[in-house]
Amino acid sequence: MINGEQAYLDLCKHILNNGTKKEDRTNTGTYSVFGHQMRFDLNKGFPLLTTKKVPFRLVASELLWFIKGDTNIRFLLEHNNNIWNEWAFEKWVNSTEYKGPDMKDFGNRSQVDQGFNEQYQEQMSLFKEKVLHDDEFAATYGSLGSVYGKQWREWKTSSNTTIDQLKDVITSIKQKPDSRRHIVSAWNPEDVPTMALPPCHTLFQFYVADGKLSCQLYQRSADVFLGVPFNIASYALLTHLIAYECGLEVGEFVHTLGDAHIYSNHIEQVKTQLKRDIRTMPKLNITADKHSIFDFDMNDFSVEGYKPHPSIKAPIAV
């Protein structure tokens, strides 16, 4: 089986050659395949794509946000991470409190209308400042609802108690490494309507063998060009951090995809990426002298030897 970055590039080729043209929630259109699996041997380097730059700082701060159980973008903005802004911004511009210029369909209009794009950037800057410095505004419009962090750390039960899935799975790995129940689910049907975006990476499972920790993710919906490179790096980092706490080596990250798609306005970007050669994967360094992943911060890990091709920009579908 093809391993590592080549597996990702082969998926891109497979979708371009065999994908079914489909409509989607964002009205952008996709080329899609259903059911695909990639494997990454974490002992052969940290799987941060090299055929385009993937910003590790954004991957790491988003993961720490999940681990904290946070669901408000203020933490992300404090770390100059803007990858969740559009969903919170949409909530504001569609509210009765918003008094600025019409921002409907901003995800598509800002790509083709320079005048609108300038207005959009101005309103987004205002929005970010208000989230960062206005507590009441941040509580209302910075919140994304019961998204990943809430489900990982505070799953609400029918008896009004909560389950800390992430803490429990770490305890389970330590105490019962051979268990087949090392599972965390982000898909909570009752909470889906309250989420800014229902979880795309829905469930992950850990597996311990020969002193190594492996992780498999099931992702129901996979934006292959923009999202999947982040997801690969994020769950690889999570596997490293939990292995570190549990005193294990790392094994594999197995990425199983449901609807794997390339948006119609990402096709040329994917073709550009496919022309590039694969470079050596970087090494992850964990420098913290800490015993729990819940104590980690951005200064506790870094990647070494990352020399990717330049980034490739593409619009995000909201």
C-alpha positions in Angstrom: 0.0 0.0 0.0 1.2 3.5 -0.9 2.3 5.4 2.3 2.8 9.0 3.2 2.5 12.1 1.0 2.3 10.0 -2.2 -0.9 8.5 -0.9 -2.4 12.0 -0.6 -1.3 12.9 -4.1 -2.7 9.7 -5.5 -6.0 10.5 -3.9 -6.0 13.9 -5.7 -5.3 12.2 -9.0 -8.0 9.6 -8.3 -10.6 12.3 -7.7 -9.6 14.3 -10.8 -9.8 11.1 -13.0 -12.8 9.4 -11.4 -14.7 11.8 -9.3 -18.5 12.3 -9.7 -19.6 15.9 -10.3 -21.9 16.8 -7.4 -23.7 19.9 -6.0 -23.1 20.8 -2.4 -24.3 22.9 0.5 -22.1 25.8 -0.4 -23.3 25.9 -4.1 -19.7 25.7 -5.2 -19.8 22.2 -6.7 -17.4 19.3 -6.2 -15.8 16.3 -7.8 -16.2 13.5 -5.3 -15.4 9.9 -4.5 -16.8 7.8 -1.6 -14.7 5.7 0.6 -10.9 6.0 0.6 -8.1 5.2 3.0 -4.5 6.6 3.4 -1.8 5.4 5.8 1.1 7.5 7.3 4.0 5.8 9.2 4.8 8.4 11.9 8.2 6.9 12.3 9.2 8.1 8.8 8.7 11.7 9.6 5.9 14.1 10.6 3.3 14.1 7.8 3.2 17.8 7.0 2.8 18.0 3.2 5.8 19.2 1.3 4.2 19.8 -2.2 2.7 22.9 -0.7 3.4 24.7 2.6 1.0 23.8 5.4 1.4 26.2 8.3 2.2 24.1 11.4 1.5 26.9 13.7 -2.2 27.0 12.6 -2.5 23.2 12.9 -1.0 23.2 16.4 -3.1 26.1 17.8 -6.3 24.6 16.4 -5.5 21.3 18.0 -4.7 22.9 21.4 -8.1 24.7 21.0 -9.8 21.3 20.6 -7.8 19.8 23.5 -8.8 22.7 25.8 -12.5 22.0 25.0 -12.8 25.6 23.7 -15.5 26.5 21.1 -14.9 30.3 20.9 -12.6 31.7 18.2 -11.1 34.2 20.6 -8.3 31.7 21.6 -7.6 31.2 17.9 -7.4 34.9 17.1 -5.1 35.4 20.1 -2.8 33.0 18.3 -3.3 34.7 14.9 -5.3 31.7 13.6 -8.1 32.7 11.3 -9.2 29.3 9.9 -12.6 29.3 11.7 -13.4 33.0 11.3 -15.8 32.7 8.4 -18.4 30.6 10.3 -18.5 33.0 13.2 -18.5 36.0 10.9 -21.4 34.6 9.0 -23.4 34.4 12.3 -22.7 38.1 12.9 -23.5 39.5 9.5 -26.8 37.6 9.4 -27.8 38.9 12.8 -30.1 41.9 13.5 -27.2 43.6 15.3 -25.2 43.9 12.2 -25.5 47.3 10.5 -22.8 47.2 7.9 -22.9 46.7 4.1 -24.5 43.5 2.8 -22.2 40.6 3.3 -24.4 37.8 1.9 -22.6 35.1 0.0 -19.3 36.7 1.0 -17.3 33.5 0.5 -17.9 33.7 -3.3 -18.4 37.4 -3.9 -15.1 38.4 -2.3 -13.2 36.3 -4.8 -14.5 38.1 -7.9 -15.5 41.6 -6.8 -12.6 43.8 -5.7 -14.9 46.5 -4.2 -16.9 43.9 -2.2 -13.6 42.3 -1.1 -12.4 45.5 0.4 -15.7 45.9 2.3 -15.5 42.3 3.4 -11.9 42.8 4.7 -12.9 45.9 6.6 -15.9 44.2 8.2 -13.9 41.1 9.0 -11.2 43.2 10.7 -13.8 45.0 12.8 -15.4 41.6 13.7 -12.0 40.2 14.9 -11.3 43.3 17.0 -14.7 43.0 18.7 -14.2 39.3 19.4 -10.8 40.0 20.9 -11.7 43.0 23.1 -15.5 42.9 23.7 -16.4 40.0 26.1 -20.1 40.2 25.5 -19.7 40.3 21.7 -17.2 37.4 21.8 -19.6 35.3 23.9 -22.4 35.8 21.4 -20.6 35.9 18.0 -17.3 34.2 18.7 -18.9 31.0 19.8 -19.3 28.2 17.3 -21.7 26.2 19.3 -21.1 22.6 20.4 -18.2 21.9 18.0 -15.2 19.6 18.4 -13.8 20.8 21.8 -17.2 20.6 23.4 -17.8 17.0 22.3 -14.2 15.9 23.1 -14.1 17.3 26.6 -17.7 17.8 27.7 -20.2 15.5 26.0 -23.6 16.1 27.6 -25.5 13.0 28.6 -29.3 12.5 28.9 -28.9 12.6 32.7 -27.3 16.1 32.5 -23.8 14.8 33.4 -20.8 15.3 31.1 -18.2 12.9 29.7 -14.6 14.0 29.1 -14.0 11.6 26.2 -10.4 12.7 25.6 -9.3 12.4 29.3 -11.1 9.0 29.5 -9.5 7.6 26.4 -6.0 8.6 27.6 -6.7 6.8 30.9 -8.0 3.8 29.0 -4.8 3.6 26.8 -2.7 3.7 30.0 -4.7 1.2 32.0 -6.1 -1.2 29.2 -3.8 -0.8 26.2 -5.3 -3.8 24.4 -8.9 -2.5 24.6 -10.8 -2.0 21.4 -12.7 0.9 23.0 -10.2 3.7 22.7 -12.7 5.9 20.8 -13.6 9.6 20.8 -16.7 10.7 18.9 -17.4 14.3 17.8 -20.7 13.4 16.1 -23.4 14.0 18.6 -26.7 14.0 16.7 -28.6 16.0 19.3 -26.0 18.8 19.2 -25.5 18.9 15.4 -28.2 21.7 14.9 -26.3 23.9 17.4 -23.0 23.7 15.6 -21.6 26.3 13.2 -20.3 23.4 11.2 -21.2 19.7 11.9 -18.0 17.8 12.5 -16.3 16.6 9.4 -13.8 14.5 11.3 -16.4 12.5 13.2 -14.7 9.7 15.1 -11.2 8.5 16.0 -9.8 5.4 17.6 -6.5 4.5 19.1 -4.7 1.1 18.9 -1.7 0.0 20.9 0.7 -2.8 19.6 4.4 -3.5 20.3 4.6 -0.4 22.4 3.4 1.9 19.7 0.3 4.1 19.5 -1.6 4.3 16.2 -4.7 6.4 15.4 -7.5 5.9 12.8 -9.7 8.8 11.9 -13.1 8.5 10.1 -13.8 11.7 8.3 -17.4 11.9 6.8 -16.6 14.9 4.6 -13.1 15.8 3.3 -12.1 19.0 1.5 -9.1 17.3 0.0 -7.2 20.4 -1.1 -7.7 22.8 1.8 -8.8 20.7 4.7 -7.3 17.3 4.5 -3.6 18.4 4.8 -4.6 20.1 8.1 -6.4 17.0 9.3 -3.5 14.7 8.6 -1.1 16.9 10.5 -3.5 17.6 13.3 -4.3 13.9 14.1 -0.6 13.0 13.6 0.3 15.6 16.2 -2.5 14.4 18.6 -1.1 10.9 18.3 2.4 12.1 19.1 1.2 14.0 22.2 -0.9 11.2 23.6 1.9 8.7 22.9 4.2 11.1 24.8 1.9 11.2 27.8 1.3 7.4 27.8 5.0 6.5 27.5 4.6 4.9 24.0 6.2 5.3 20.7 4.2 6.3 17.7 2.9 3.9 15.1 0.6 4.8 12.2 -2.0 7.5 11.4 -4.7 5.9 9.3 -7.0 8.3 7.5 -10.4 6.9 6.4 -12.5 9.2 4.3 -16.3 9.1 3.4 -17.1 11.8 0.9 -13.6 12.9 -0.4 -14.0 15.8 -2.7 -12.2 18.6 -4.6 -14.1 21.8 -5.0 -14.6 22.9 -8.5 -12.7 26.2 -7.8 -9.7 24.2 -6.5 -9.0 22.1 -9.6 -6.3 24.3 -11.0 -4.6 24.5 -7.6 -4.6 20.7 -7.3 -3.1 20.4 -10.8 -0.3 22.8 -9.8 0.4 20.8 -6.7 0.6 17.5 -8.6 3.4 18.9 -10.7 5.7 19.3 -7.7 8.1 16.8 -6.3 7.8 15.3 -2.8 10.5 16.5 -0.4 11.7 15.0 2.9 9.1 15.1 5.7 10.1 17.2 8.8 10.7 15.9 12.3 8.5 16.7 15.2 10.2 17.8 18.4 8.4 17.8 21.7 10.5 19.8 24.2 8.1 20.1 27.1 8.8 18.5 30.5 5.2 18.0 31.1 3.1 15.0 32.0 -0.3 15.8 30.5 -1.3 16.9 27.1 -3.7 19.3 28.8 -0.7 21.3 30.0 0.9 21.8 26.6 1.2 25.2 24.9 2.5 26.4 21.6 6.1 26.6 22.9 6.2 22.9 23.7 6.6 21.4 20.2 7.9 22.4 16.8 8.9 20.9 13.5 12.5 20.7 12.3 13.7 20.5 8.7 10.5 21.6 7.0 11.3 22.8 3.5 8.1 22.7 1.5 7.2 24.2 -1.9 5.3 27.5 -1.6 1.7 27.6 -0.4 -1.1 27.6 -2.9 -4.0 29.8 -2.2 -7.6 28.8 -2.8 -11.1 30.1 -1.6 -12.7 28.4 1.3 -16.3 27.2 0.8 -18.5 28.4 3.7 
